[in-house]
Amino acid sequence: MSGITIAAPAKINLGLDVIRRRPDGYHEVRMIMQMLDLHDTVFMEITSEPGIHLTMDLPDLPTDEGNIAFRAADVMMKRFGIREGVRIHIEKRIPVAAGMAGGSTDCAAVLDGMNSLFKLGLDRQALMDIGVTLGADVPYCLLRQTALSEGIGELLTPLPALPDCPVLIAKPPVSVSTGHVYQSLKLDESIRHPDIDGMAQALKAGDLHGVTGRLGNVLETVTVKEHPVIEDIKKIMISNGALGALMSGSGPTVFGIYDNEASAKMAYEKLSAQGGPAGQVYLTRPGKNCGF
């Protein structure tokens, strides 16, 4: 095998709860993660020239150790004594720094690609064990299906996918630091914790309204306060027919879930209009559980 092309799907958090801050500084979470059809595309091939040759179609992104996809290839080369080189090109479609695991999913694709290209014979769990050393979301991105995520994000329980429906994505032009959001989170009695278990049961029942009625993300208590545009976008989605709208991850991306294609398209046009609050807007659908 000389070359491979891998789709690296975005994720959203249908529910995100933070249980506690651990003594090691990490936060213990309970999240329900859903893939989307929206994805980056990763091209990989073996080269006779040693080393890692990474290119991106967005010029401002790093192509060295500052890129988690580069580090994924480097880890695999060192761990398995790979002498040949690898060329990697990533076409970005997932918004950058958006709370949609864009970097983690590219990293997972590279781990998968290295395993296939160099015939390493690693199973999914072995790749996930490597992936968690690179980032907490990487094991989920290797799982490639809807899941309950616990621990720091590495303990995964597969769930049925969200029923097929239009999903509207809007990433406003603001920057959010995930570390800052978690450090600023106050876990006190005022926090409204989402019903993660109820949402899992709704997914098992194929109940779209049961899922959208339980959307919740405790990190909104930090990010929305600092970036009110997030709440503005949510209101536009709801007023244009969304069953529910929520910030994904630590933000700033907002998603809206619809049961009506026409309403989703109308909201897309409103958010895409010049001068609107949203920067990047996409209309997509839930990704199907595809395993590994």
C-alpha positions in Angstrom: 0.0 0.0 0.0 1.6 3.3 -1.1 -1.2 5.8 -0.2 -4.4 6.2 1.8 -7.2 8.7 2.1 -9.0 9.0 5.5 -12.1 11.1 6.4 -11.6 12.7 9.8 -15.1 13.6 11.2 -15.9 16.5 13.5 -17.7 15.9 16.8 -20.2 17.8 18.9 -21.1 17.3 22.5 -24.8 16.6 22.9 -24.2 16.7 26.6 -21.2 17.9 28.6 -21.0 17.6 32.4 -18.0 18.2 34.6 -18.0 16.1 37.8 -15.0 17.3 39.6 -11.4 18.6 39.3 -8.9 15.8 40.0 -5.8 16.3 42.1 -3.7 16.0 38.9 -5.4 19.1 37.5 -7.5 17.2 34.9 -11.3 17.4 35.1 -13.5 14.3 35.4 -16.3 14.6 32.8 -19.4 12.8 31.5 -20.1 13.7 27.9 -22.1 12.3 25.0 -20.2 12.8 21.8 -21.7 12.6 18.3 -19.8 12.5 15.0 -20.9 14.7 12.1 -20.7 14.2 8.3 -18.6 17.4 8.3 -15.0 16.2 8.1 -11.4 17.0 7.3 -9.7 14.8 4.6 -6.2 13.3 5.4 -4.0 12.1 2.5 -1.0 9.9 3.5 1.7 8.1 1.5 5.0 6.4 2.2 8.1 8.2 0.9 11.6 6.9 0.4 12.9 10.1 2.0 12.9 9.7 5.8 11.0 12.0 8.1 7.5 13.5 8.3 6.4 15.8 5.5 3.2 17.5 6.6 1.3 20.1 4.5 -2.1 21.8 5.2 -4.4 23.7 2.9 -4.7 26.5 5.5 -1.4 28.4 5.5 -1.5 29.7 9.1 -1.5 26.2 10.8 1.7 24.6 12.0 3.3 21.8 10.0 5.8 20.7 12.6 5.8 19.5 16.2 3.2 22.2 16.9 0.7 20.1 15.1 -0.8 17.2 16.9 -1.1 15.2 13.6 2.7 15.6 13.1 3.2 14.4 16.7 1.0 11.3 16.0 3.2 10.3 13.1 6.3 11.0 15.1 5.2 8.8 18.0 4.4 5.9 15.7 7.7 6.1 13.9 9.7 6.1 17.1 7.6 3.4 18.8 7.8 1.0 15.9 11.2 1.9 14.4 9.8 3.0 11.0 12.7 4.0 8.8 10.8 5.2 5.7 9.2 8.6 5.5 5.6 9.6 5.3 3.9 12.5 3.5 0.7 13.8 5.0 -1.6 16.4 3.5 -4.7 17.7 5.4 -7.6 19.5 3.8 -9.3 21.4 6.6 -13.1 21.7 6.6 -13.7 21.6 10.4 -13.4 25.1 11.9 -10.1 25.6 13.7 -10.2 26.0 17.5 -13.9 25.5 17.5 -14.7 22.9 20.2 -15.2 20.3 17.5 -12.1 18.1 17.9 -10.6 19.2 14.6 -7.0 18.7 15.7 -7.8 15.5 17.6 -9.7 13.9 14.7 -6.7 14.7 12.3 -4.4 13.1 14.9 -6.6 10.0 15.1 -6.7 9.7 11.3 -2.9 9.8 11.2 -2.6 7.1 13.8 -5.0 5.0 11.8 -3.2 5.8 8.6 0.3 4.9 10.0 -1.1 1.6 11.2 -2.5 0.8 7.8 0.4 2.1 5.6 3.1 0.4 7.6 1.1 -2.8 8.3 1.6 -2.5 12.1 -1.4 -4.7 12.9 -2.6 -2.7 15.8 -6.2 -3.1 17.0 -8.4 -0.2 17.9 -7.7 -0.4 21.6 -3.9 -0.4 21.0 -4.3 2.8 18.9 -6.6 4.4 21.5 -3.9 3.7 24.2 -1.4 5.6 22.1 -4.0 8.3 21.2 -4.8 9.2 24.9 -1.1 10.1 25.4 -1.6 12.8 22.6 -5.0 14.2 23.6 -8.0 13.4 25.7 -10.4 13.5 22.7 -8.2 11.3 20.4 -9.5 7.9 21.7 -13.1 9.0 20.9 -12.0 10.2 17.4 -10.5 6.7 16.9 -13.8 5.0 18.0 -15.7 6.9 15.3 -19.2 6.5 16.7 -21.6 8.0 19.2 -20.4 7.4 22.7 -20.7 8.2 26.4 -17.3 9.6 27.4 -16.1 9.5 31.0 -12.9 9.9 33.0 -10.9 12.6 31.3 -12.6 11.5 28.1 -10.8 8.2 27.5 -13.4 5.9 29.0 -15.9 5.3 26.2 -19.2 3.4 26.0 -20.6 3.1 22.4 -24.2 4.4 21.9 -26.6 4.4 18.9 -26.1 7.4 16.7 -28.4 10.4 16.8 -31.3 9.8 14.5 -30.7 11.3 11.0 -31.6 15.0 11.0 -30.2 18.4 9.8 -27.5 19.8 12.1 -26.6 23.5 11.7 -23.1 24.5 12.8 -22.0 28.1 13.4 -18.6 29.2 14.6 -18.4 32.9 15.5 -15.2 34.8 14.9 -14.0 34.7 18.5 -11.2 32.7 20.2 -11.6 30.5 23.2 -9.0 28.8 25.3 -10.1 25.4 26.5 -7.7 25.6 29.5 -9.0 28.9 30.5 -12.6 27.7 30.4 -12.0 24.7 32.6 -9.9 26.7 35.0 -12.6 29.3 35.3 -15.5 26.8 35.8 -17.1 27.0 39.2 -18.6 23.7 40.3 -21.0 24.8 42.9 -24.7 24.3 43.7 -25.7 26.8 41.0 -24.5 24.6 38.2 -27.3 22.9 36.3 -26.0 19.4 35.3 -27.3 17.9 32.1 -29.2 14.6 32.2 -26.5 12.5 30.6 -28.2 9.1 31.5 -31.5 10.3 30.2 -29.9 11.4 26.9 -28.2 8.0 26.6 -31.6 6.3 27.0 -33.2 8.6 24.4 -30.5 7.7 21.9 -31.1 4.0 22.6 -34.8 4.5 21.9 -34.1 6.5 18.7 -36.0 9.5 20.3 -34.7 12.7 18.7 -36.9 14.9 20.8 -35.8 13.1 23.9 -32.2 14.0 23.1 -32.8 17.6 22.1 -34.9 18.2 25.3 -31.8 17.2 27.4 -29.1 19.2 25.6 -26.8 20.8 28.2 -23.2 21.9 28.6 -21.9 23.2 31.9 -19.0 25.0 30.2 -21.5 27.5 28.8 -21.5 29.1 32.2 -18.0 30.4 31.5 -17.8 30.8 27.7 -21.2 32.4 27.1 -20.6 35.0 29.8 -17.4 36.0 28.1 -18.8 35.8 24.5 -22.5 36.7 24.4 -22.5 36.1 20.7 -22.9 32.4 21.4 -26.2 33.0 23.1 -27.3 35.3 20.2 -26.6 32.4 17.7 -28.5 29.9 19.9 -31.5 32.3 19.9 -31.5 32.7 16.1 -31.4 28.9 15.7 -34.3 28.3 18.2 -36.4 31.1 16.6 -35.9 29.5 13.2 -37.1 26.0 14.2 -34.3 24.3 16.0 -35.5 21.6 18.4 -32.5 22.6 20.6 -29.2 24.5 20.3 -26.0 24.2 22.3 -22.4 25.2 22.5 -20.0 22.4 21.6 -17.1 21.6 23.9 -15.5 24.7 25.4 -16.8 26.7 22.4 -17.3 28.9 20.6 -19.1 26.7 18.0 -22.9 26.4 18.4 -25.0 23.7 16.8 -28.7 23.5 16.3 -30.6 20.2 15.7 -33.7 20.3 13.4 -36.4 17.9 12.3 -37.3 20.0 9.3 -34.9 20.5 6.3 -36.6 23.8 5.3 -36.3 25.3 8.7 -32.6 24.3 8.9 -32.0 25.9 5.5 -33.8 29.1 6.5 -31.6 29.3 9.6 -28.5 28.6 7.6 -29.3 31.5 5.3 -30.0 33.9 8.2 -26.8 33.0 9.9 -24.8 33.2 6.7 -26.1 36.6 5.8 -23.5 39.4 5.7 -23.2 41.2 9.0 -24.7 38.3 11.0 -23.2 37.1 14.2 -21.8 33.8 12.9 -18.5 33.6 11.0 -18.4 30.0 9.6 -21.7 28.3 9.0 -22.3 24.7 7.8 -25.3 22.6 7.3 -24.5 18.9 7.9 -26.0 15.7 9.4 -25.0 13.2 12.1 -22.3 10.8 11.1 -23.2 7.2 11.1 -21.5 4.8 13.5 -18.8 3.3 11.4 -16.6 1.6 14.0 -13.1 1.0 13.0 
